[in-house]
């Protein structure tokens, strides 16, 4: 058998390697995973936008000896099938390199363990030039003036990651990337920031500002509905699933409502949230098992898996996409059906109020042959008296106007504004308490009988306002 060694053209291979699909915030989160795996309790991130973009990340983890650092810089240093420590957030041994290369062309790592400093560097321009994976060991003294170097030197252990030759972003737009990074890390690592599951609370700072955890389930709010967790045993491993229904906007301040809607909004944020060893991987997806809808926009389902279940979930290198096995999808579908029924209640309950027989409302639901429409309630006492007071020739005109009002009700616009800006809608403010009082007095002074006045007190305008009977 004849064989021949055929090496790839590294210049072209590197271009493919860099185009894996990382965003800035996902790449940084992938690097931060290594800090957590190294038992760090604090991670500091610092960005320098000018004169050249440079990114620094320092942790106080266990650090690495020189030979360990060399191995960490190797591509695919881990077998994804190997058993790992339960806090290990890696899988392929590619995260540090692929995440970094997706953002920069020069990756330098300085690490300290047992008072020994080590440094290694990948320079993609140099690799392209020599067409070999030649790892550089720079002189440590050339990095003595960079941010965090003195702090690392004076620490017992830790690791400093440096990105140089960042060529993906413009300097004048990088501040927006940093803002997005803050919100992403606050969400993805919120359970570490909270100190959940008996782990030491992790501190993360970005440019000197410490991040606060963002719990997407708003679990501490009294109006949040949390179902009892369900444990599914799958091939000997436990999967914990907990369903949440977030509070309706009536129970939240405008600031809270906007914050828990996230940048993506409630519609796109509904669905499953997959956690692997407490780290949020995937969120805001139904995996094709359910259609995103306004009625279920408050439903969020938390899934907890251990780091030995990756194969069941199809987790990719970036740890940003997953696709559960068909056997799992059966259980997930069942859970969806249960929680979406409950998740519809805040909206269906409000819908049923329009037909509440204890209250006379301005609008009602009118059944049609193959559906229904919203109509003006012609049994409302004010409508009855108004139509009686009109001359015959004006009654048809008035009712035609009401039909037009009903037919061209701006349902799409109403739905859109309820989704996007519920706290901006001030419909009820159109009629002040003083307006209501004046109208009631006018109606009472027209000499209507007691039965009619009592019917007014059943309307949504005047229900529970019996004191108006004595108003003059």
Order of alpha helices (4+ residues) and beta strands (2+ residues): alpha-alpha-beta-beta-alpha-alpha-beta-beta-alpha-alpha-beta-alpha-alpha-beta-beta-beta-beta-beta-alpha-alpha-beta-beta-beta-alpha-alpha-alpha-beta-beta-alpha-alpha-alpha-alpha-alpha
